[in-house]
Amino acid sequence: MKAAAVGLSHSPLIGKNDPAPEVLARVDAAVAHARAFIAAFDPELVVLFAPDHYNGFFYKEMPPFCLATEAHAVGDFGSSAGPLSVDGAAANAIAQGVLDRGVDLTVSARMTVDHGFAQPLEVLFDGIDRVPVIPVFVNGVATPLGPVSRIRAMGDALGRAAADLDRRVLFLGSGGLSHDPPVPVLDGAPPRVADALIEGRPPTPEQRARGEERVVQAGRDYAAGSSRMIPINPEWDNRLLDHLEKNELPAFDSWTVQWMGEQGGGSSHEVRTWIAAHAALAASGPYEMTSRFYEAVPEWIAGFGVTTSRTL
């Protein structure tokens, strides 16, 4: 099997609270390079690892990871709403292959996804329905969180299962690097908020608009230096990228949940999507990272990265 991987940060604040033009130009150039890399690879299937932000997965049932055989995007923060072009037959085959390899994978026949899935498909493929895709949710927000070693094991098993399809497969990891946005937590939440986090009742359009505006304002406050959020950590972000570039995936097994939160903020666990994607790629053998971009973008409350990799 021919395999490649792309890591791409996402942010709901893109287009709503943007940095200086020269920063945007650097980000755009990195994204354009990734698009050209993908076009040259010409994937027949994309396996997209992404988190959720309490739009599809809730505490009523919260798996550490889940593969979709069908998926629909909610359209939050201006992202596209509607069905993703899920390759159901390939998704079922890969799910069975992961289970056969000893990893307890949850499967959803009707997954709801948000901007974490929609944005990379829009940015890299011009839409959420332009390429055959298998969405894989990776929990990076809701505690308790399991050890990173299990994410790596899931990625490895999925990569081996994908190899059985004998197709050109792109593994795509979507997530911020270090970032600490205002995400609600269950512990200590008021009853109304706790009920929403558990039951997953869809917000009204007015509630969604107010919530999104709070996030936009948080980005403005953070960029202005008037926020208590954990700072973006370029050193930690580049340590992650170093391990990925050097094929040092077992190094992540020593990264504890508490340490990751202290170093990279409450949503730093979205990097699990990057680890899963590269573990899936590494299942086909050693790989090389062909491009690497990083920029700390306070306006987006994120360490923003773009990488491309392929098997040797």
N, C-alpha and C positions, 0 to 999 in steps of 0.2 A: 504493500500500500504506500502511495505517496502521501505524505502528511506535512502540514505546516501549522504554524500557530501565530496568532496576533494577540497582543495584550493592549487593551484600550481603556483608559479611564473614562468614566462618564460623570456628568454633573447636571442636576436639574437647573442650575443657574446659568448654563451656557445660553447666550442670547438674551439673558435677562439682567445680568450683572457682570458685564464683561471687563477684562483687564485692558491695559493700554494696547493700542493698535500693533505695536511691535511684538508684544507677547502673543497676541492673536495670530500674527503672521507666522511666528515660529510654530505654534500649535497646528495651524492650517497646513504648513509645509510637511510636518511629521505625519499628519493624517493623509495628505495627498500621497506621500511615499507608501503608506500602508495600503491605500487603495490600489496603487500601481502594483505593489507586491502581490496583492490578492488577484488582480486581473491577470497577472502573468502566471500565477499558480492555477487559476481557473478551477476553483473547487467544485466538485460535484455534490458535496454535502458540507454543511457548516454545523458543528456542534458548539452551541453557545452556552457558556457557563456564566451565570449572572445572579445577583442577589435580588431580594425583594425588600420593599420599604413599607410593609404592612398594607399592601394593596391586593396581594393574592394569597399570602400565607399568614396565619394567625395562631395565637397560642392555643386555640381549641385543638389544633393538630399542627405541630411544628417539626417537620423532619429536618435532619441535618443537610440532606440533599434530596432532590426529586427530579426525575426525568419525565418530560411531557410527550404524550403521543398526539396531543392536540393542545393548542394554546391560543389565547385571545388577550390582546393588549388593552389596558383601560384608558390610555391616552392622557396620563397625568403630565403636568408641566409642559403642555403643548406638544408632547410626543404623539405619534400616530396611534389611533385606536382601531381595533379590528383584529381579524384572524392572522396569525403567522402561517407561513407556508410550511407546516410541519410534515416531514416525510414519515408518515405513520408506520409503514412497513419497516423502514430502517430503524426507527425508534424502538419498536417492539423487539427487533432482532438484537439491538445493542443492549436493551434492558435485560433480556434473557442472558446475553453473554456476560454482563456484569454480575448478575446473580449467580451464574454458573462458576464464576471465579471467586465466589465467597464474600462478596460485598453486598450488604443488605440495602438495596436500592429501593426507594419508594417510587411508584409510578403514578402519574396523573393523566387521566383521559380527558381532562378539561381544565387545564392550568390557566390561571389568571396571572398576567405579568404586567410590569410597569415600565418606567423609562429605563431601568437598568438593562432590560432586554431590547426595548424598542430603539433606544438611542444609537447603540452600535450598529444595528441593522440599517437605520436611516443614514448614519454618517458614512458607513463603508459600502452599502449596497443600494442607497437611494430609496429605501422603503422596507417595511416589515414583511413584505410578501414577495420579494424579488428573488429569493434564493431558497432552495430546500434546506430546512434547518431542523435541528433537534435541540429544543431548549432544556437546559439542566439548571434548576434552581440550586444555589448553594447558600445556605443561611450564613449571613455575615452580620446580623444585627441582634436577633433574639437570643437571649441567654436562657438556659445554659448552652454553651458552645463546646463541641467536642474537640479532641486533639487534632492538630493539623495533619498528623500522620494518617488519619482516616480519610481526609480530603485527598491526600496524595495517593492513597490506596485506591480510592474510587476513580481518580483520574487515570491511574495505571490500568485498572481493570477495564475502564471504558475505552481507553486507547487500544487495548488488545482486542476487545470485542469489535471495535470499528475496523480493525485491520482485516477481520474476517469478511467484510463487505467488499474488499478489493476495489475501493473507489478513492478518488482524490478527496481527502477530508481536511478541512480547515478547523482547527480547534481555536475558539475565540473566547478569551477571558475578559469580562467586562466588570470593572470596579475601580473605585478610587484607590489611591495609595493612602498615605496618611491623611486622615480627615476626621473631624469631630463635629458633624452638623447636629442641629437640634432634632434628634430622633426620639420619640417617646419611649419610655421604658415601663415595664409592667410593675416592677418593684416600687411600691410607694405611690403608684398612680392614683388619682382620684377615681371614684367608682365609675363615672361615666367614661373616662379614658380607658380604665382597665377593661370595662365591658367591651369597648370597641376593639381593643387589642386582642381580646380573647375570641369574641364572636365574629369579628370581621364584617360588621355591618357597613355597607358602602356609604360614604359620606354624601350629603346632598351637594349639588353644584356650588352652593354658597359656602358650605363647610370646606369643600376642597379648595375653593378660591382663597378663603381666609388662611388655610393651612399653608398653601403655596406662597402666599404673600409673606407669611412669617419666616419661611425659609429664605426668600429673597432678601428680606430685611436683615436676617442673620448674616447673610453674605456681605451686605453693605457695612454692617457693624464690625464684622471681622476684618474686612479690608481697611477700615478706618482705625483699627486698633482698640476698639471699645467693646471687646468681647472676652468672656472667660473661657472660651473653648480652648481645648488643647491645641497648641500650635502645629502647623504643618512641620513635618520632620524630614527634611531632605536627606539627612544622613541615614536615617532608617529606611527611607524609600530606596535610596541607591544601594543599600546593603541587600535589600530584597532583589533588586535588579541585577546586582552582581552575582548572587546565587543562581538566578535564572539563567544568566548569560553563560556561566561557567558549568552548567549542568550539575549543579550541587544541590539537587532537590532534597536528598536526605537531611541536609542541614536544617530544613524547616521543622523537622520532627522535634527539635528542642525548643521551639518557639511556643511559649505558654500563652494561654488566653489572657491572663492578667498582664503579662509583660507586653504583649502586642497592644493592648488597650492603653497602657501607660506610655508607650513609645509613639504610637500612631493615632491615638484617639479612639472614640467609641465605635466608629465605623471602619477602622483599619482592617477589620476582619473580612472586608470585601476582597482583600488580596488573595483570599482562598480561591477565588475564581481564576486568578492568574496561575496559582500553583496547580490547580486541577488541570488547566489547559496545557501547561508545560509537562505535567506528569503524563497526560494522554499522549502528547507528542513524543516524549521520551520512551514510551512503550514500543515504538518502532525503531529505537536505537538512538545513538548520540545525535545531537542536533547542534546547529550553529545559530546564534542570534545575529541576523544580518543587519538590523538597524535598532537603535535605542535612542529614545528621546525622553527627557524629563524636564519639567518646569514646575516650580511651586507657584500656584495661582491663588492668592488669598481671596480674590473676588469670587472664585468658585468653591472656596473652603476646601481645597484639595491639592495634594501633590498629584500632578497630572503626568501620566506616562503613556507612551506609545512604543511598542516593540514588534518586530517581525522576526520569525524564526522558521527554520526548515530542517528536515532531517538530512544528514550527510549522505 
